[in-house]
Amino acid sequence: MSGFIPYGRQSIFDDDIDAVMETLRSDFITTGPKVEDFENAMAEYLGTNHAVAVSNGTAALHLASLALLEPKTKVLTTPNTFLATSNSIIYAGAKPLFVDIEDDGNIDLKLCEEMLKKDPEIKALYAVHFSGKPVDQEYLSYLKNRFDIIVVEDCAHSLGATTKSGKKAGGCECSDASTFSFHPVKNMTSAEGGLIATNDRNLCEKLKSLRNHGVVRRPDMAPWEYEMQDLGFNYRINDLQCALGLSQLGKLDSFIARRHELARRYDTAFENDDLIEPLYPFDKHSSYHLYVVLIDFERTSIDRSALFHAMRSKGIGLQVHYIPIVLQPYYKRLGYEEKKLPKAMRYYERAVSLPIYAALTDEKQMFVIDTLKEIVHG
Ligand SMILES: Cc1ncc(COP(=O)(O)O)c(C=O)c1O
């Protein structure tokens, strides 16, 4: 099999390249008309009133956290996520509280409810739709209303996923804001890029100012005038990235359809396998950003590290999503520990992410399946 097979990668077509080239030849290669076009297209796709595009998904979380969280606020979130989710809470001076996960890798909302009942200082919940499978929106909405909390959805995995009510995940059905990443391994890409979606006009204005040094311009000001109202950042995205994002957005639903085909084939391949188990049965709502299997390493002759090396020697990249955040040295130094997270720890011992991306061919996927089975069953 020629060519390395990574766990995820972009799918770029000629018209994507043409869109970027056309922008490169235009008057705007930093903030220009493509930024607003991309924001409008994303808001329409998601069904939200507003969208604010920024330089990456971490910047999106950072700005949402600054705009929505009071310092010292306690915020419930998941340990099974990328560092950026909980880091953004800390950037805003707030305190993440890690809640154990359910069997599908998502935050356990029942545990969230218990914690909210006990501690009135908890004012927010950051949910991640892990692997692209949306967290229960009805339950999230109940928690938001019952406890009057801020809800942020980290949709870095779930662009293109749908909720049970048939809407797009990240459409802010039950949240104040949802954030996205367009890193090349994600469901579509703008090379680097991120976005915050919201239905709140004031929040949208605040985010737009924060992404550009906290600067505000009003119609009553002189043409050269601007006011810095807050301590903001340069988290701007540019027209080249947005031209690519716009072009990719047109293909997103076909990318998701392909991810579904690949997920179904993996499901079938592992149906009767006693050592390799899909994280959850096929879910049409998931965007399948990740395809995670749980491997029973207690019964295999090979450990996970050896499996990774063996697969790599055959040209196949695997990943683990994620090392529970509380195990990171920085978080340990802050006093976090894994004691109350038995399911996240058990999950972490067994989780392996297999290659899944729109450009993965059937032939390559079969090679991944056959190679994995051969090595695991030794
Ligand atoms: C769940 C989650 N949140 C946030 C991010 C951050 O996105 P970015 O890499 O665009 O900063 C990622 C990216 O890997 C992610 O997976």
The ligand as a Gaussian input file, in Angstrom:
#p B3LYP/6-31G(d) Opt

LIG

0 1
 C      -12.348000      19.382000      21.135000
 C      -11.417000      20.428000      20.609000
 N      -11.540000      21.684000      21.056000
 C      -10.740000      22.669000      20.610000
 C       -9.754000      22.431000      19.670000
 C       -8.843000      23.554000      19.261000
 O       -8.899000      23.849000      17.910000
 P       -7.628000      24.466000      17.133000
 O       -6.626000      23.387000      16.948000
 O       -8.206000      24.974000      15.856000
 O       -7.097000      25.581000      17.981000
 C       -9.614000      21.148000      19.159000
 C       -8.568000      20.864000      18.142000
 O       -7.945000      19.863000      18.086000
 C      -10.453000      20.110000      19.644000
 O      -10.346000      18.848000      19.188000

